[in-house]
Amino acid sequence: MTERSGERIFTVPNLLSFVRIALVPVFLWLVLGPQWDVAALAVLVISGITDYLDGKIARSLGQTSRLGAILDPVADRLYILAVVVGLGLRDIIPWWLAIILPLRDVLLFSLIPFLRTRGYSALPVHFLGKAATAGLLYAFPLLLLGDGVGVVADLANVFGWAFTIWGVGLYWWAGILYTFQLRHLLSTTPAVRST
């Protein structure tokens, strides 16, 4: 008996997402414990590569699944949270930045009960949200690399902050667009009757 595409669990993209999630505590330990920044940087690079690969493989091999649609954004959010906490505790980024990024996710999470009244659990991801996440996933390794000394660290710091500013702006802009999408959905879609 074969599983339908949307119900598969053990696919290559899902396994890559599980690996990304499993590496989150490894990153935090590396950056906060022994402060092995090169190894922490390697974990961030691996996370970025697997984030790219899981979507590409899912589409090219027809291995999309409902679980994968949940795992990928969960892995992204966990990395963003882990990185801002780690870099905030190391004083690499200011605390206002470490608070403002997860705050956007708290806002979106608070919208889920309203979505459920219309039979939805999430809104479709749009390009702006993906661009924001990509910008932040570029920014974090550069900011970590920029914590050193020398020309490479100085350049990494400049480019890291450029990606951070764009990433945060796009991240919140995407969040605002999601709230407008929800408002439109609530006004045009009848409520689902509970049974």
Disulfide bonds with the S-S distance in Angstrom:
none
